[in-house]
């Protein structure tokens, strides 16, 4: 990457320096980048292209403790659908457990 491109990206927020002290990895020899860069990915559910911004990556890796090897796989809409699906499945499971506890043999 050219120096001018790097400086422009740092200035406009499409490139953010990595704080290595906050990055988590389970790998013995982790490959930690020097910078987060805006990157496109394809949603595994709907196939839509979405931008994973440098700021979102920084938040995921440094504030929320995501592993540095993890990458975005779902667009916002599909991620929300998956969260709702999991919530519904969890509720069904817990309701089933409650019914079992109330049944007396």
TIZA-431541 format. One record per atom (N, C-alpha, C): residue number from 0; chain; atom name; z, y, x. Coordinates in pm, 1 decimal. Example, Ala and Ser with C-alpha at 12.3 -4.5 7.8 and 13.67 -1.06 7.14 Angstrom:
BEGIN
num: 0 | chaine: A | atome: N | zz: 780.0 | yy: -569.0 | xx: 1319.0
num: 0 | chaine: A | atome: CA | zz: 780.0 | yy: -450.0 | xx: 1230.0
num: 0 | chaine: A | atome: C | zz: 780.0 | yy: -330.0 | xx: 1320.0
num: 1 | chaine: A | atome: N | zz: 708.0 | yy: -225.0 | xx: 1285.0
num: 1 | chaine: A | atome: CA | zz: 714.0 | yy: -106.0 | xx: 1367.0
num: 1 | chaine: A | atome: C | zz: 787.0 | yy: 3.0 | xx: 1290.0
***
This chain:
BEGIN
num: 0 | chaine: A | atome: N | zz: 0.0 | yy: -116.9 | xx: 85.2
num: 0 | chaine: A | atome: CA | zz: 0.0 | yy: 0.0 | xx: 0.0
num: 0 | chaine: A | atome: C | zz: 0.0 | yy: 122.7 | xx: 89.5
num: 1 | chaine: A | atome: N | zz: -84.0 | yy: 217.8 | xx: 54.1
num: 1 | chaine: A | atome: CA | zz: -91.8 | yy: 339.1 | xx: 133.6
num: 1 | chaine: A | atome: C | zz: 31.1 | yy: 425.8 | xx: 112.1
num: 2 | chaine: A | atome: N | zz: 63.7 | yy: 499.2 | xx: 213.5
num: 2 | chaine: A | atome: CA | zz: 181.6 | yy: 584.9 | xx: 207.6
num: 2 | chaine: A | atome: C | zz: 172.8 | yy: 686.6 | xx: 94.4
num: 3 | chaine: A | atome: N | zz: 54.4 | yy: 745.7 | xx: 73.7
num: 3 | chaine: A | atome: CA | zz: 38.0 | yy: 845.5 | xx: -32.8
num: 3 | chaine: A | atome: C | zz: 60.4 | yy: 782.6 | xx: -169.9
num: 4 | chaine: A | atome: N | zz: 8.6 | yy: 660.5 | xx: -189.1
num: 4 | chaine: A | atome: CA | zz: 26.9 | yy: 589.3 | xx: -315.8
num: 4 | chaine: A | atome: C | zz: 175.5 | yy: 558.6 | xx: -337.6
num: 5 | chaine: A | atome: N | zz: 243.2 | yy: 517.7 | xx: -233.2
num: 5 | chaine: A | atome: CA | zz: 385.9 | yy: 488.8 | xx: -241.0
num: 5 | chaine: A | atome: C | zz: 464.6 | yy: 614.7 | xx: -277.1
num: 6 | chaine: A | atome: N | zz: 436.1 | yy: 723.9 | xx: -208.6
num: 6 | chaine: A | atome: CA | zz: 506.9 | yy: 848.9 | xx: -236.2
num: 6 | chaine: A | atome: C | zz: 480.2 | yy: 897.9 | xx: -378.1
num: 7 | chaine: A | atome: N | zz: 356.1 | yy: 886.1 | xx: -424.8
num: 7 | chaine: A | atome: CA | zz: 322.3 | yy: 928.3 | xx: -561.3
num: 7 | chaine: A | atome: C | zz: 395.7 | yy: 841.0 | xx: -663.4
num: 8 | chaine: A | atome: N | zz: 400.0 | yy: 710.2 | xx: -640.2
num: 8 | chaine: A | atome: CA | zz: 470.3 | yy: 618.2 | xx: -729.8
num: 8 | chaine: A | atome: C | zz: 619.3 | yy: 644.6 | xx: -733.0
num: 9 | chaine: A | atome: N | zz: 677.7 | yy: 674.1 | xx: -617.7
num: 9 | chaine: A | atome: CA | zz: 820.0 | yy: 706.4 | xx: -611.5
num: 9 | chaine: A | atome: C | zz: 849.2 | yy: 836.2 | xx: -686.6
num: 10 | chaine: A | atome: N | zz: 757.0 | yy: 931.7 | xx: -674.5
num: 10 | chaine: A | atome: CA | zz: 775.0 | yy: 1060.7 | xx: -740.7
num: 10 | chaine: A | atome: C | zz: 765.3 | yy: 1049.5 | xx: -892.6
num: 11 | chaine: A | atome: N | zz: 669.0 | yy: 970.9 | xx: -942.6
num: 11 | chaine: A | atome: CA | zz: 649.5 | yy: 964.0 | xx: -1088.5
num: 11 | chaine: A | atome: C | zz: 724.3 | yy: 848.1 | xx: -1155.3
num: 12 | chaine: A | atome: N | zz: 797.7 | yy: 767.5 | xx: -1079.8
num: 12 | chaine: A | atome: CA | zz: 881.4 | yy: 663.2 | xx: -1138.3
num: 12 | chaine: A | atome: C | zz: 814.1 | yy: 529.4 | xx: -1161.9
num: 13 | chaine: A | atome: N | zz: 688.7 | yy: 513.7 | xx: -1119.5
num: 13 | chaine: A | atome: CA | zz: 623.0 | yy: 383.7 | xx: -1134.8
num: 13 | chaine: A | atome: C | zz: 659.6 | yy: 288.5 | xx: -1021.2
num: 14 | chaine: A | atome: N | zz: 724.4 | yy: 342.1 | xx: -919.3
num: 14 | chaine: A | atome: CA | zz: 776.3 | yy: 262.5 | xx: -807.3
num: 14 | chaine: A | atome: C | zz: 919.1 | yy: 310.2 | xx: -781.3
num: 15 | chaine: A | atome: N | zz: 1013.6 | yy: 214.9 | xx: -773.2
num: 15 | chaine: A | atome: CA | zz: 1154.7 | yy: 248.0 | xx: -751.0
num: 15 | chaine: A | atome: C | zz: 1207.7 | yy: 158.2 | xx: -639.2
num: 16 | chaine: A | atome: N | zz: 1280.1 | yy: 217.8 | xx: -547.2
num: 16 | chaine: A | atome: CA | zz: 1338.2 | yy: 141.4 | xx: -436.0
num: 16 | chaine: A | atome: C | zz: 1443.6 | yy: 43.2 | xx: -488.1
num: 17 | chaine: A | atome: N | zz: 1447.1 | yy: -75.0 | xx: -428.8
num: 17 | chaine: A | atome: CA | zz: 1543.0 | yy: -179.5 | xx: -466.3
num: 17 | chaine: A | atome: C | zz: 1674.9 | yy: -156.4 | xx: -393.4
num: 18 | chaine: A | atome: N | zz: 1786.0 | yy: -166.5 | xx: -467.8
num: 18 | chaine: A | atome: CA | zz: 1919.5 | yy: -163.3 | xx: -408.0
num: 18 | chaine: A | atome: C | zz: 1958.1 | yy: -309.2 | xx: -383.6
num: 19 | chaine: A | atome: N | zz: 1935.2 | yy: -357.0 | xx: -263.0
num: 19 | chaine: A | atome: CA | zz: 1955.7 | yy: -498.5 | xx: -230.5
num: 19 | chaine: A | atome: C | zz: 2099.3 | yy: -546.6 | xx: -253.1
num: 20 | chaine: A | atome: N | zz: 2195.7 | yy: -456.1 | xx: -248.9
num: 20 | chaine: A | atome: CA | zz: 2335.1 | yy: -495.4 | xx: -268.5
num: 20 | chaine: A | atome: C | zz: 2363.1 | yy: -535.9 | xx: -413.5
num: 21 | chaine: A | atome: N | zz: 2275.3 | yy: -498.6 | xx: -506.5
num: 21 | chaine: A | atome: CA | zz: 2294.9 | yy: -529.3 | xx: -648.1
num: 21 | chaine: A | atome: C | zz: 2207.1 | yy: -642.8 | xx: -698.2
num: 22 | chaine: A | atome: N | zz: 2120.9 | yy: -696.3 | xx: -611.9
num: 22 | chaine: A | atome: CA | zz: 2025.8 | yy: -799.9 | xx: -652.2
num: 22 | chaine: A | atome: C | zz: 2088.0 | yy: -937.5 | xx: -637.3
num: 23 | chaine: A | atome: N | zz: 2065.9 | yy: -1023.8 | xx: -738.1
num: 23 | chaine: A | atome: CA | zz: 2122.6 | yy: -1159.2 | xx: -739.6
num: 23 | chaine: A | atome: C | zz: 2011.0 | yy: -1262.4 | xx: -724.3
num: 24 | chaine: A | atome: N | zz: 2035.7 | yy: -1364.1 | xx: -644.7
num: 24 | chaine: A | atome: CA | zz: 1941.0 | yy: -1473.4 | xx: -628.1
num: 24 | chaine: A | atome: C | zz: 2018.1 | yy: -1601.7 | xx: -599.7
num: 25 | chaine: A | atome: N | zz: 1969.2 | yy: -1711.8 | xx: -656.0
num: 25 | chaine: A | atome: CA | zz: 2028.5 | yy: -1842.6 | xx: -625.8
num: 25 | chaine: A | atome: C | zz: 1953.8 | yy: -1912.1 | xx: -512.7
num: 26 | chaine: A | atome: N | zz: 1845.5 | yy: -1853.4 | xx: -470.4
num: 26 | chaine: A | atome: CA | zz: 1764.2 | yy: -1911.0 | xx: -364.4
num: 26 | chaine: A | atome: C | zz: 1835.5 | yy: -1897.7 | xx: -230.4
num: 27 | chaine: A | atome: N | zz: 1814.7 | yy: -1997.6 | xx: -145.8
num: 27 | chaine: A | atome: CA | zz: 1873.8 | yy: -1994.7 | xx: -11.8
num: 27 | chaine: A | atome: C | zz: 1810.4 | yy: -1882.7 | xx: 70.4
num: 28 | chaine: A | atome: N | zz: 1679.9 | yy: -1870.0 | xx: 58.2
num: 28 | chaine: A | atome: CA | zz: 1606.6 | yy: -1764.9 | xx: 128.9
num: 28 | chaine: A | atome: C | zz: 1531.5 | yy: -1679.8 | xx: 27.1
num: 29 | chaine: A | atome: N | zz: 1601.4 | yy: -1590.6 | xx: -42.0
num: 29 | chaine: A | atome: CA | zz: 1535.0 | yy: -1512.3 | xx: -146.2
num: 29 | chaine: A | atome: C | zz: 1432.6 | yy: -1414.9 | xx: -89.5
num: 30 | chaine: A | atome: N | zz: 1326.7 | yy: -1395.9 | xx: -165.1
num: 30 | chaine: A | atome: CA | zz: 1227.6 | yy: -1295.9 | xx: -130.9
num: 30 | chaine: A | atome: C | zz: 1257.3 | yy: -1174.6 | xx: -217.4
num: 31 | chaine: A | atome: N | zz: 1319.6 | yy: -1076.7 | xx: -158.6
num: 31 | chaine: A | atome: CA | zz: 1357.1 | yy: -956.2 | xx: -231.4
num: 31 | chaine: A | atome: C | zz: 1259.1 | yy: -846.0 | xx: -192.3
num: 32 | chaine: A | atome: N | zz: 1192.0 | yy: -789.4 | xx: -291.7
num: 32 | chaine: A | atome: CA | zz: 1094.8 | yy: -683.9 | xx: -260.5
num: 32 | chaine: A | atome: C | zz: 1164.9 | yy: -555.5 | xx: -215.4
num: 33 | chaine: A | atome: N | zz: 1090.0 | yy: -467.4 | xx: -154.5
num: 33 | chaine: A | atome: CA | zz: 1144.1 | yy: -337.9 | xx: -115.2
num: 33 | chaine: A | atome: C | zz: 1145.5 | yy: -241.0 | xx: -232.9
num: 34 | chaine: A | atome: N | zz: 1050.0 | yy: -262.9 | xx: -327.0
num: 34 | chaine: A | atome: CA | zz: 1034.4 | yy: -171.4 | xx: -439.2
num: 34 | chaine: A | atome: C | zz: 1006.3 | yy: -247.5 | xx: -567.8
num: 35 | chaine: A | atome: N | zz: 1050.0 | yy: -190.5 | xx: -681.6
num: 35 | chaine: A | atome: CA | zz: 1006.5 | yy: -236.6 | xx: -812.4
num: 35 | chaine: A | atome: C | zz: 881.6 | yy: -156.1 | xx: -844.6
num: 36 | chaine: A | atome: N | zz: 780.2 | yy: -223.1 | xx: -898.1
num: 36 | chaine: A | atome: CA | zz: 655.2 | yy: -156.7 | xx: -932.9
num: 36 | chaine: A | atome: C | zz: 619.2 | yy: -189.9 | xx: -1076.8
num: 37 | chaine: A | atome: N | zz: 568.8 | yy: -92.7 | xx: -1151.3
num: 37 | chaine: A | atome: CA | zz: 518.0 | yy: -121.1 | xx: -1284.9
num: 37 | chaine: A | atome: C | zz: 419.1 | yy: -236.5 | xx: -1273.7
num: 38 | chaine: A | atome: N | zz: 431.3 | yy: -336.0 | xx: -1361.8
num: 38 | chaine: A | atome: CA | zz: 338.8 | yy: -448.5 | xx: -1355.4
num: 38 | chaine: A | atome: C | zz: 306.0 | yy: -498.1 | xx: -1496.2
num: 39 | chaine: A | atome: N | zz: 184.0 | yy: -541.5 | xx: -1512.6
num: 39 | chaine: A | atome: CA | zz: 139.1 | yy: -597.5 | xx: -1639.8
num: 39 | chaine: A | atome: C | zz: 171.4 | yy: -745.7 | xx: -1643.7
num: 40 | chaine: A | atome: N | zz: 203.8 | yy: -795.5 | xx: -1763.7
num: 40 | chaine: A | atome: CA | zz: 221.7 | yy: -938.7 | xx: -1781.7
num: 40 | chaine: A | atome: C | zz: 164.9 | yy: -976.0 | xx: -1917.2
num: 41 | chaine: A | atome: N | zz: 138.1 | yy: -1104.1 | xx: -1935.7
num: 41 | chaine: A | atome: CA | zz: 86.2 | yy: -1155.3 | xx: -2061.9
num: 41 | chaine: A | atome: C | zz: 197.9 | yy: -1228.2 | xx: -2134.3
num: 42 | chaine: A | atome: N | zz: 221.7 | yy: -1190.2 | xx: -2260.1
num: 42 | chaine: A | atome: CA | zz: 325.9 | yy: -1252.5 | xx: -2341.0
num: 42 | chaine: A | atome: C | zz: 292.3 | yy: -1399.6 | xx: -2362.6
num: 43 | chaine: A | atome: N | zz: 390.1 | yy: -1487.4 | xx: -2338.3
num: 43 | chaine: A | atome: CA | zz: 364.9 | yy: -1630.6 | xx: -2351.7
num: 43 | chaine: A | atome: C | zz: 351.5 | yy: -1674.9 | xx: -2496.7
num: 44 | chaine: A | atome: N | zz: 399.1 | yy: -1592.7 | xx: -2591.6
num: 44 | chaine: A | atome: CA | zz: 391.3 | yy: -1629.5 | xx: -2732.0
num: 44 | chaine: A | atome: C | zz: 264.1 | yy: -1578.3 | xx: -2799.9
num: 45 | chaine: A | atome: N | zz: 234.9 | yy: -1449.0 | xx: -2786.2
num: 45 | chaine: A | atome: CA | zz: 121.9 | yy: -1390.8 | xx: -2859.3
num: 45 | chaine: A | atome: C | zz: 2.5 | yy: -1358.3 | xx: -2772.2
num: 46 | chaine: A | atome: N | zz: 18.7 | yy: -1361.2 | xx: -2639.7
num: 46 | chaine: A | atome: CA | zz: -92.7 | yy: -1334.8 | xx: -2548.9
num: 46 | chaine: A | atome: C | zz: -120.6 | yy: -1188.0 | xx: -2523.8
num: 47 | chaine: A | atome: N | zz: -37.9 | yy: -1099.0 | xx: -2578.4
num: 47 | chaine: A | atome: CA | zz: -58.8 | yy: -955.5 | xx: -2559.0
num: 47 | chaine: A | atome: C | zz: -22.5 | yy: -914.5 | xx: -2416.8
num: 48 | chaine: A | atome: N | zz: -95.5 | yy: -816.3 | xx: -2366.8
num: 48 | chaine: A | atome: CA | zz: -63.3 | yy: -759.2 | xx: -2236.1
num: 48 | chaine: A | atome: C | zz: 43.6 | yy: -653.2 | xx: -2256.7
num: 49 | chaine: A | atome: N | zz: 147.7 | yy: -653.5 | xx: -2172.9
num: 49 | chaine: A | atome: CA | zz: 251.8 | yy: -552.6 | xx: -2183.3
num: 49 | chaine: A | atome: C | zz: 291.3 | yy: -508.7 | xx: -2043.0
num: 50 | chaine: A | atome: N | zz: 336.2 | yy: -386.5 | xx: -2034.2
num: 50 | chaine: A | atome: CA | zz: 378.7 | yy: -329.3 | xx: -1907.2
num: 50 | chaine: A | atome: C | zz: 528.7 | yy: -349.0 | xx: -1889.7
num: 51 | chaine: A | atome: N | zz: 567.3 | yy: -408.4 | xx: -1777.7
num: 51 | chaine: A | atome: CA | zz: 708.2 | yy: -419.7 | xx: -1740.5
num: 51 | chaine: A | atome: C | zz: 731.1 | yy: -310.9 | xx: -1637.3
num: 52 | chaine: A | atome: N | zz: 796.8 | yy: -204.2 | xx: -1678.1
num: 52 | chaine: A | atome: CA | zz: 809.1 | yy: -87.5 | xx: -1591.4
num: 52 | chaine: A | atome: C | zz: 908.1 | yy: -112.0 | xx: -1478.0
num: 53 | chaine: A | atome: N | zz: 892.8 | yy: -31.2 | xx: -1374.7
num: 53 | chaine: A | atome: CA | zz: 984.4 | yy: -38.9 | xx: -1260.6
num: 53 | chaine: A | atome: C | zz: 1127.0 | yy: -12.3 | xx: -1306.8
num: 54 | chaine: A | atome: N | zz: 1145.0 | yy: 80.9 | xx: -1399.9
num: 54 | chaine: A | atome: CA | zz: 1278.2 | yy: 113.5 | xx: -1451.8
num: 54 | chaine: A | atome: C | zz: 1337.7 | yy: -5.9 | xx: -1526.6
num: 55 | chaine: A | atome: N | zz: 1256.1 | yy: -76.0 | xx: -1607.9
num: 55 | chaine: A | atome: CA | zz: 1304.6 | yy: -194.5 | xx: -1678.8
num: 55 | chaine: A | atome: C | zz: 1343.5 | yy: -303.6 | xx: -1579.6
num: 56 | chaine: A | atome: N | zz: 1264.4 | yy: -320.7 | xx: -1476.0
num: 56 | chaine: A | atome: CA | zz: 1296.0 | yy: -421.5 | xx: -1373.9
num: 56 | chaine: A | atome: C | zz: 1426.3 | yy: -386.3 | xx: -1303.8
num: 57 | chaine: A | atome: N | zz: 1443.8 | yy: -261.0 | xx: -1268.1
num: 57 | chaine: A | atome: CA | zz: 1566.6 | yy: -218.5 | xx: -1201.3
num: 57 | chaine: A | atome: C | zz: 1687.4 | yy: -246.5 | xx: -1290.1
num: 58 | chaine: A | atome: N | zz: 1675.6 | yy: -215.2 | xx: -1417.8
num: 58 | chaine: A | atome: CA | zz: 1786.1 | yy: -239.6 | xx: -1511.1
num: 58 | chaine: A | atome: C | zz: 1816.6 | yy: -389.0 | xx: -1520.4
num: 59 | chaine: A | atome: N | zz: 1710.5 | yy: -471.4 | xx: -1532.0
num: 59 | chaine: A | atome: CA | zz: 1729.2 | yy: -615.5 | xx: -1545.8
num: 59 | chaine: A | atome: C | zz: 1795.2 | yy: -674.9 | xx: -1421.5
num: 60 | chaine: A | atome: N | zz: 1742.1 | yy: -643.1 | xx: -1305.6
num: 60 | chaine: A | atome: CA | zz: 1790.9 | yy: -705.0 | xx: -1182.0
num: 60 | chaine: A | atome: C | zz: 1923.3 | yy: -646.5 | xx: -1132.8
num: 61 | chaine: A | atome: N | zz: 1939.4 | yy: -515.3 | xx: -1140.8
num: 61 | chaine: A | atome: CA | zz: 2055.3 | yy: -451.7 | xx: -1079.2
num: 61 | chaine: A | atome: C | zz: 2171.5 | yy: -427.5 | xx: -1175.4
num: 62 | chaine: A | atome: N | zz: 2143.6 | yy: -402.4 | xx: -1302.5
num: 62 | chaine: A | atome: CA | zz: 2252.0 | yy: -372.1 | xx: -1396.4
num: 62 | chaine: A | atome: C | zz: 2290.7 | yy: -493.1 | xx: -1481.3
num: 63 | chaine: A | atome: N | zz: 2191.8 | yy: -572.0 | xx: -1523.7
num: 63 | chaine: A | atome: CA | zz: 2220.8 | yy: -685.1 | xx: -1611.1
num: 63 | chaine: A | atome: C | zz: 2235.8 | yy: -816.8 | xx: -1536.3
num: 64 | chaine: A | atome: N | zz: 2213.2 | yy: -815.9 | xx: -1407.1
num: 64 | chaine: A | atome: CA | zz: 2237.9 | yy: -934.0 | xx: -1325.1
num: 64 | chaine: A | atome: C | zz: 2133.3 | yy: -1043.2 | xx: -1333.1
num: 65 | chaine: A | atome: N | zz: 2011.8 | yy: -1008.0 | xx: -1372.8
num: 65 | chaine: A | atome: CA | zz: 1904.0 | yy: -1107.4 | xx: -1376.0
num: 65 | chaine: A | atome: C | zz: 1867.0 | yy: -1151.7 | xx: -1235.3
num: 66 | chaine: A | atome: N | zz: 1828.7 | yy: -1278.8 | xx: -1224.2
num: 66 | chaine: A | atome: CA | zz: 1787.4 | yy: -1329.6 | xx: -1092.7
num: 66 | chaine: A | atome: C | zz: 1657.0 | yy: -1265.2 | xx: -1050.3
num: 67 | chaine: A | atome: N | zz: 1645.3 | yy: -1232.9 | xx: -923.2
num: 67 | chaine: A | atome: CA | zz: 1528.5 | yy: -1162.3 | xx: -871.6
num: 67 | chaine: A | atome: C | zz: 1401.1 | yy: -1245.4 | xx: -887.7
num: 68 | chaine: A | atome: N | zz: 1415.6 | yy: -1377.7 | xx: -899.6
num: 68 | chaine: A | atome: CA | zz: 1297.2 | yy: -1463.0 | xx: -916.9
num: 68 | chaine: A | atome: C | zz: 1245.3 | yy: -1460.2 | xx: -1061.4
num: 69 | chaine: A | atome: N | zz: 1324.6 | yy: -1410.4 | xx: -1156.2
num: 69 | chaine: A | atome: CA | zz: 1284.9 | yy: -1407.7 | xx: -1297.3
num: 69 | chaine: A | atome: C | zz: 1184.7 | yy: -1295.5 | xx: -1322.0
num: 70 | chaine: A | atome: N | zz: 1092.3 | yy: -1319.6 | xx: -1414.7
num: 70 | chaine: A | atome: CA | zz: 994.2 | yy: -1218.2 | xx: -1453.0
num: 70 | chaine: A | atome: C | zz: 988.1 | yy: -1210.1 | xx: -1605.1
num: 71 | chaine: A | atome: N | zz: 932.7 | yy: -1101.1 | xx: -1655.3
num: 71 | chaine: A | atome: CA | zz: 917.5 | yy: -1084.9 | xx: -1799.9
num: 71 | chaine: A | atome: C | zz: 814.7 | yy: -1185.8 | xx: -1850.8
num: 72 | chaine: A | atome: N | zz: 843.1 | yy: -1248.8 | xx: -1967.7
num: 72 | chaine: A | atome: CA | zz: 749.0 | yy: -1346.9 | xx: -2023.0
num: 72 | chaine: A | atome: C | zz: 712.3 | yy: -1318.7 | xx: -2168.1
num: 73 | chaine: A | atome: N | zz: 791.1 | yy: -1233.1 | xx: -2236.1
num: 73 | chaine: A | atome: CA | zz: 763.3 | yy: -1201.9 | xx: -2376.6
num: 73 | chaine: A | atome: C | zz: 753.2 | yy: -1051.4 | xx: -2396.4
num: 74 | chaine: A | atome: N | zz: 660.7 | yy: -1009.3 | xx: -2483.4
num: 74 | chaine: A | atome: CA | zz: 651.2 | yy: -868.8 | xx: -2519.9
num: 74 | chaine: A | atome: C | zz: 773.1 | yy: -832.5 | xx: -2603.8
num: 75 | chaine: A | atome: N | zz: 792.8 | yy: -704.5 | xx: -2630.2
num: 75 | chaine: A | atome: CA | zz: 910.5 | yy: -660.3 | xx: -2704.3
num: 75 | chaine: A | atome: C | zz: 917.8 | yy: -723.2 | xx: -2842.9
num: 76 | chaine: A | atome: N | zz: 805.5 | yy: -726.6 | xx: -2913.9
num: 76 | chaine: A | atome: CA | zz: 803.8 | yy: -781.8 | xx: -3049.7
num: 76 | chaine: A | atome: C | zz: 839.6 | yy: -930.6 | xx: -3049.0
num: 77 | chaine: A | atome: N | zz: 781.8 | yy: -1006.4 | xx: -2959.1
num: 77 | chaine: A | atome: CA | zz: 810.1 | yy: -1150.7 | xx: -2953.1
num: 77 | chaine: A | atome: C | zz: 951.8 | yy: -1177.2 | xx: -2902.4
num: 78 | chaine: A | atome: N | zz: 1001.7 | yy: -1091.5 | xx: -2813.3
num: 78 | chaine: A | atome: CA | zz: 1139.2 | yy: -1107.1 | xx: -2765.3
num: 78 | chaine: A | atome: C | zz: 1236.3 | yy: -1087.2 | xx: -2881.5
num: 79 | chaine: A | atome: N | zz: 1209.2 | yy: -988.7 | xx: -2967.0
num: 79 | chaine: A | atome: CA | zz: 1294.2 | yy: -964.3 | xx: -3083.6
num: 79 | chaine: A | atome: C | zz: 1287.2 | yy: -1082.2 | xx: -3180.9
num: 80 | chaine: A | atome: N | zz: 1166.0 | yy: -1135.0 | xx: -3204.4
num: 80 | chaine: A | atome: CA | zz: 1150.9 | yy: -1252.5 | xx: -3292.6
num: 80 | chaine: A | atome: C | zz: 1230.8 | yy: -1370.7 | xx: -3238.8
num: 81 | chaine: A | atome: N | zz: 1226.3 | yy: -1391.5 | xx: -3107.7
num: 81 | chaine: A | atome: CA | zz: 1299.7 | yy: -1502.6 | xx: -3045.7
num: 81 | chaine: A | atome: C | zz: 1449.9 | yy: -1482.7 | xx: -3059.5
num: 82 | chaine: A | atome: N | zz: 1496.6 | yy: -1359.6 | xx: -3044.2
num: 82 | chaine: A | atome: CA | zz: 1639.7 | yy: -1332.3 | xx: -3061.8
num: 82 | chaine: A | atome: C | zz: 1682.5 | yy: -1363.3 | xx: -3205.2
num: 83 | chaine: A | atome: N | zz: 1602.1 | yy: -1322.1 | xx: -3302.8
num: 83 | chaine: A | atome: CA | zz: 1634.4 | yy: -1348.8 | xx: -3443.4
num: 83 | chaine: A | atome: C | zz: 1632.4 | yy: -1499.1 | xx: -3472.6
num: 84 | chaine: A | atome: N | zz: 1535.7 | yy: -1571.1 | xx: -3413.7
num: 84 | chaine: A | atome: CA | zz: 1527.4 | yy: -1715.8 | xx: -3431.9
num: 84 | chaine: A | atome: C | zz: 1653.3 | yy: -1783.3 | xx: -3377.1
num: 85 | chaine: A | atome: N | zz: 1696.4 | yy: -1741.1 | xx: -3259.7
num: 85 | chaine: A | atome: CA | zz: 1816.6 | yy: -1799.6 | xx: -3198.7
num: 85 | chaine: A | atome: C | zz: 1942.1 | yy: -1767.9 | xx: -3280.9
num: 86 | chaine: A | atome: N | zz: 1949.9 | yy: -1644.4 | xx: -3331.2
num: 86 | chaine: A | atome: CA | zz: 2064.3 | yy: -1608.3 | xx: -3415.2
num: 86 | chaine: A | atome: C | zz: 2069.4 | yy: -1695.0 | xx: -3540.3
num: 87 | chaine: A | atome: N | zz: 1954.4 | yy: -1717.4 | xx: -3604.2
num: 87 | chaine: A | atome: CA | zz: 1948.0 | yy: -1799.6 | xx: -3725.5
num: 87 | chaine: A | atome: C | zz: 1986.4 | yy: -1944.4 | xx: -3693.7
num: 88 | chaine: A | atome: N | zz: 1935.2 | yy: -1998.0 | xx: -3582.9
num: 88 | chaine: A | atome: CA | zz: 1967.1 | yy: -2135.5 | xx: -3544.2
num: 88 | chaine: A | atome: C | zz: 2116.3 | yy: -2149.7 | xx: -3514.0
num: 89 | chaine: A | atome: N | zz: 2173.6 | yy: -2051.2 | xx: -3448.5
num: 89 | chaine: A | atome: CA | zz: 2316.8 | yy: -2053.0 | xx: -3416.0
num: 89 | chaine: A | atome: C | zz: 2399.6 | yy: -2051.4 | xx: -3544.5
num: 90 | chaine: A | atome: N | zz: 2359.4 | yy: -1969.2 | xx: -3642.0
num: 90 | chaine: A | atome: CA | zz: 2431.1 | yy: -1961.5 | xx: -3768.8
num: 90 | chaine: A | atome: C | zz: 2424.4 | yy: -2095.3 | xx: -3843.7
num: 91 | chaine: A | atome: N | zz: 2307.2 | yy: -2157.5 | xx: -3846.9
num: 91 | chaine: A | atome: CA | zz: 2291.3 | yy: -2287.3 | xx: -3912.0
num: 91 | chaine: A | atome: C | zz: 2380.9 | yy: -2391.0 | xx: -3844.6
num: 92 | chaine: A | atome: N | zz: 2382.9 | yy: -2389.5 | xx: -3713.2
num: 92 | chaine: A | atome: CA | zz: 2465.0 | yy: -2484.1 | xx: -3636.8
num: 92 | chaine: A | atome: C | zz: 2614.3 | yy: -2464.5 | xx: -3668.3
num: 93 | chaine: A | atome: N | zz: 2659.3 | yy: -2339.3 | xx: -3662.6
num: 93 | chaine: A | atome: CA | zz: 2801.4 | yy: -2312.0 | xx: -3687.8
num: 93 | chaine: A | atome: C | zz: 2839.0 | yy: -2342.6 | xx: -3832.0
num: 94 | chaine: A | atome: N | zz: 2749.3 | yy: -2314.8 | xx: -3927.5
num: 94 | chaine: A | atome: CA | zz: 2775.2 | yy: -2349.8 | xx: -4068.0
num: 94 | chaine: A | atome: C | zz: 2788.8 | yy: -2501.2 | xx: -4083.7
num: 95 | chaine: A | atome: N | zz: 2704.1 | yy: -2576.8 | xx: -4014.1
num: 95 | chaine: A | atome: CA | zz: 2711.7 | yy: -2722.7 | xx: -4018.6
num: 95 | chaine: A | atome: C | zz: 2842.7 | yy: -2774.1 | xx: -3962.6
num: 96 | chaine: A | atome: N | zz: 2887.5 | yy: -2715.0 | xx: -3851.9
num: 96 | chaine: A | atome: CA | zz: 3016.6 | yy: -2755.5 | xx: -3793.6
num: 96 | chaine: A | atome: C | zz: 3131.0 | yy: -2724.0 | xx: -3888.7
num: 97 | chaine: A | atome: N | zz: 3125.8 | yy: -2609.5 | xx: -3954.0
num: 97 | chaine: A | atome: CA | zz: 3230.8 | yy: -2571.7 | xx: -4048.2
num: 97 | chaine: A | atome: C | zz: 3234.6 | yy: -2669.1 | xx: -4166.8
num: 98 | chaine: A | atome: N | zz: 3116.7 | yy: -2708.7 | xx: -4215.7
num: 98 | chaine: A | atome: CA | zz: 3112.2 | yy: -2805.6 | xx: -4326.2
num: 98 | chaine: A | atome: C | zz: 3170.6 | yy: -2940.0 | xx: -4283.2
num: 99 | chaine: A | atome: N | zz: 3142.9 | yy: -2982.8 | xx: -4161.3
num: 99 | chaine: A | atome: CA | zz: 3197.5 | yy: -3109.1 | xx: -4111.8
num: 99 | chaine: A | atome: C | zz: 3349.5 | yy: -3104.0 | xx: -4104.5
num: 100 | chaine: A | atome: N | zz: 3404.1 | yy: -2991.8 | xx: -4062.2
num: 100 | chaine: A | atome: CA | zz: 3550.1 | yy: -2978.7 | xx: -4051.9
num: 100 | chaine: A | atome: C | zz: 3616.5 | yy: -2982.9 | xx: -4188.3
num: 101 | chaine: A | atome: N | zz: 3548.0 | yy: -2934.2 | xx: -4288.9
num: 101 | chaine: A | atome: CA | zz: 3604.9 | yy: -2929.8 | xx: -4424.2
num: 101 | chaine: A | atome: C | zz: 3591.3 | yy: -3060.9 | xx: -4500.2
num: 102 | chaine: A | atome: N | zz: 3506.8 | yy: -3152.5 | xx: -4451.1
num: 102 | chaine: A | atome: CA | zz: 3490.4 | yy: -3283.8 | xx: -4515.8
num: 102 | chaine: A | atome: C | zz: 3602.9 | yy: -3375.0 | xx: -4469.9
num: 103 | chaine: A | atome: N | zz: 3675.5 | yy: -3434.2 | xx: -4565.9
num: 103 | chaine: A | atome: CA | zz: 3785.6 | yy: -3523.6 | xx: -4528.4
num: 103 | chaine: A | atome: C | zz: 3745.9 | yy: -3666.8 | xx: -4560.0
num: 104 | chaine: A | atome: N | zz: 3757.4 | yy: -3756.4 | xx: -4461.4
num: 104 | chaine: A | atome: CA | zz: 3715.7 | yy: -3894.8 | xx: -4482.3
num: 104 | chaine: A | atome: C | zz: 3807.8 | yy: -3972.3 | xx: -4573.8
***
